[in-house]
């Protein structure tokens, strides 16, 4: 499954009311570390297609969701389960570390 891009208007439906866990990547176009983890998230979206949805939200174009979830630096990744944040990871990390974090959370 490909990474899904969402907006403030779609956040509730795409993340909070989603069936199953959702990893949200809060990112921005100008953020180098955000660009570093993007390929890993693309690969992980395929690997976890049946277990986890990966959603990206651009914080510059969509300021409400990051503000509502106290995102203070990017990249910030949060895993939501049943509409509630169950884990948060701040900063870039190699694919293996992101995968371990997902496995620990799920």
N, C-alpha and C positions, 0 to 999 in steps of 0.2 A: 504494500500500500504506500502511496506517495505521501510526503509531508503535506499537510493541509494548511493553507494560509487563512487566517481569520481576522475579523475586525471587532471593534468594541460592540457593534450592533449584533454580531453573530456569536459573541463569546459565551453567552449563557447557553445557547443551544449547542454549540460546538464543543464546549468544555464542561460547564457545570451540569448540564442535563444529559451528557453523553452516556451511552451504554458502554460500560467498561472504563478502565483507567485511561487517562489522557496525559501525555507529557507536553507541557507548554513551554516553548522557547520564546522568551521575551528578548527581542533583538532590535538592532537598527542598522541601516545601510552603511553608516560610517564606522561601525564597530569592527575592528580587525579580528579580535577573538571570536566574535559572532560568526564571521566568515570562515574562521578556522574550523569551527565545529559543525558547520552546515553539511559538508559531505558525510561526516559520521552519522548525523541525524538522518540524512537521506538513506544511508545503508541500514541503519537500525530500524527505520520505518518499514523496510521490507522484511527484515529478520523477525520483527515482533508484530507483523501484520495481524495475526490472529489474537494477540494478547494486549496490544497497546496502540493507541492512536497518537501520532505526533503532530502537534499543531504549532505553528509559528505565528507570532503577532508582532508587528512592527510598532515599537513604542512611540516613534515620532508621529506616525499617522493615526495611532490609536492610544491616546493617553489615559483613558478611563480604566481599562483593565489593569495596567501596571500600577496605577495609583491605588486602586481598590485592593491590590494584593501586596502593597508595600515594596514594590520592586525599586531598589535604590541604585543598583549597578547592573550592567549587562556584560555578557550574557547571564541571564538567570533562567534556570530551568526548574519547573515545578511539576510534580506528578499529582494530578487530581484523581481521587477515587470517590465516587458518589458525590461529586460537587465540592469536595473538601480537599485542601492541600495535605498530602500525606508525606511529601518529601520535597526538599528544595536543595538545589546545587547552584552555587554562584561561581562564575568564571569558566574559562575554557578548560577542557580536559581532553585527553586522548580518548578515542573510541572505546578502548577496553575499560577505562575508568567509568565512562558514562554507562556502558553495558553492565558493569558490576553494580553501579548505583541503582539502575533499573531493576536488576535481579534481586537486590536486597529489599527494594521497596515493594515489588510485586510478590 
